[in-house]
Amino acid sequence: MQTQNGYLVISLDFELFWGLFDVKESSDYETNLRNVHQVIPKLLALADVYNITLTFATVGFLFTQNKQELLMALPTEKPTYFKNRFNPYCLIDDIGECETDDPLHYAHSLIELIRDNGNHEIASHTFSHFYTNEKGQTPQQFEADIVAAITIAKQKNTKINSIVFPRNQINATYLKICAKHGFISYRGIEKHWMFNTHDTEKLDQPFRKAFRLLDAYLNISGYNTNSLSSLRNCHGIVNIPSSKFFRPYNKTLEILEPFRISRIKKGLSQAAKKNEIYHLWWHPHNFGVYMDENFNNLETIFKHFKTLQETYNFQSVSMSELADLYFATESQ
């Protein structure tokens, strides 16, 4: 299964406050979240300049236009987490009525913008930012969540083929459920121990967070590129592992920014030269402050991609497009 070129995959966890309510107060992060409504149009415009395909893994709640539509879209079975802080349904009574009133919890207009652009994939980040490894929830509740995500997307003329699990919590039983409902790809994690994100408690361990921060600037975990042939078909859904989280610009660590960008560029170069896959990801809200600095860094990476495309035929694809390539070569 040798390919003639490498691939860049970029996935974005599009969640707004639904992905942060259990770890932050909205007031602490409001600027980042509100500015997502500026970030996404800029992302689309820049990606189109460099012919880059993006995959937006989108929380299902964001598809709805107003609270009435959201309430009608809710599944009958909801997660019964032992820790109620993980339950987003507790927030619904207090959110605004629509995107104009409450841009921290609705994003219908942005999803339409992505869909109508035509160059990018809209994937799922589950309906409710569902945590598959937190105690108390069940596979049946997850399936109800996934069906709700598929249904609301279909109502908005969008077919969902790929999934990114919130907090990168991956559960083999739940992969089977995703495959059952037509998903063909998901984003796995890097193999290094620092990325073992089985649950929130493990993800937030200080020593793991410290190593992940250090790894952004120094090559500790490797470049985490993968060949198409090394991808794994898990019950009919392909694991497309992450290569690197694209951390946002950090004013405090500004002197180290060249090391962070160089680390990503070197990973891209390795993937291009070895005909492998480089999977970069982040959240739109990561760019919500220091937008100029973040977009300048991103354009530096896109320019490097363009050079690699011209030299090595390096290609940009969505998650589902890469899965289609995998299945096509697997059947040969």
Rosetta blueprint (number, residue, H / E / L):
1 M L
2 Q L
3 T L
4 Q L
5 N L
6 G L
7 Y E
8 L E
9 V E
10 I E
11 S E
12 L E
13 D E
14 F E
15 E L
16 L H
17 F H
18 W H
19 G H
20 L L
21 F L
22 D L
23 V L
24 K L
25 E L
26 S H
27 S H
28 D H
29 Y L
30 E H
31 T H
32 N H
33 L H
34 R H
35 N L
36 V H
37 H H
38 Q H
39 V H
40 I H
41 P H
42 K H
43 L H
44 L H
45 A H
46 L H
47 A H
48 D H
49 V H
50 Y L
51 N L
52 I L
53 T L
54 L E
55 T E
56 F E
57 A E
58 T E
59 V L
60 G H
61 F H
62 L H
63 F H
64 T L
65 Q L
66 N E
67 K H
68 Q H
69 E H
70 L H
71 L H
72 M H
73 A H
74 L L
75 P L
76 T L
77 E L
78 K L
79 P L
80 T L
81 Y L
82 F L
83 K L
84 N H
85 R H
86 F H
87 N L
88 P H
89 Y H
90 C H
91 L H
92 I H
93 D H
94 D H
95 I L
96 G L
97 E L
98 C E
99 E L
100 T L
101 D L
102 D L
103 P L
104 L L
105 H L
106 Y L
107 A L
108 H H
109 S H
110 L H
111 I H
112 E H
113 L H
114 I H
115 R H
116 D H
117 N H
118 G L
119 N L
120 H L
121 E E
122 I E
123 A E
124 S E
125 H L
126 T L
127 F L
128 S L
129 H L
130 F L
131 Y L
132 T L
133 N L
134 E L
135 K L
136 G L
137 Q L
138 T L
139 P H
140 Q H
141 Q H
142 F H
143 E H
144 A H
145 D H
146 I H
147 V H
148 A H
149 A H
150 I H
151 T H
152 I H
153 A H
154 K H
155 Q H
156 K L
157 N L
158 T L
159 K L
160 I L
161 N L
162 S E
163 I E
164 V L
165 F L
166 P H
167 R H
168 N H
169 Q L
170 I L
171 N L
172 A H
173 T H
174 Y H
175 L H
176 K H
177 I H
178 C H
179 A H
180 K H
181 H L
182 G L
183 F L
184 I L
185 S E
186 Y E
187 R L
188 G L
189 I L
190 E L
191 K L
192 H L
193 W H
194 M H
195 F H
196 N L
197 T L
198 H L
199 D L
200 T H
201 E H
202 K H
203 L H
204 D L
205 Q L
206 P H
207 F H
208 R H
209 K H
210 A H
211 F H
212 R H
213 L H
214 L H
215 D H
216 A H
217 Y H
218 L L
219 N L
220 I L
221 S L
222 G L
223 Y L
224 N L
225 T L
226 N E
227 S L
228 L H
229 S H
230 S H
231 L L
232 R E
233 N E
234 C E
235 H L
236 G L
237 I E
238 V E
239 N E
240 I L
241 P L
242 S L
243 S L
244 K E
245 F E
246 F L
247 R L
248 P L
249 Y L
250 N L
251 K L
252 T L
253 L L
254 E H
255 I H
256 L H
257 E H
258 P H
259 F H
260 R H
261 I H
262 S H
263 R H
264 I H
265 K H
266 K H
267 G H
268 L H
269 S H
270 Q H
271 A H
272 A H
273 K H
274 K L
275 N L
276 E L
277 I E
278 Y E
279 H E
280 L E
281 W E
282 W E
283 H L
284 P H
285 H H
286 N H
287 F H
288 G L
289 V L
290 Y L
291 M H
292 D H
293 E H
294 N H
295 F H
296 N H
297 N H
298 L H
299 E H
300 T H
301 I H
302 F H
303 K H
304 H H
305 F H
306 K H
307 T H
308 L H
309 Q H
310 E H
311 T H
312 Y H
313 N L
314 F L
315 Q E
316 S E
317 V E
318 S L
319 M H
320 S H
321 E H
322 L H
323 A H
324 D H
325 L H
326 Y H
327 F H
328 A H
329 T H
330 E H
331 S L
332 Q L
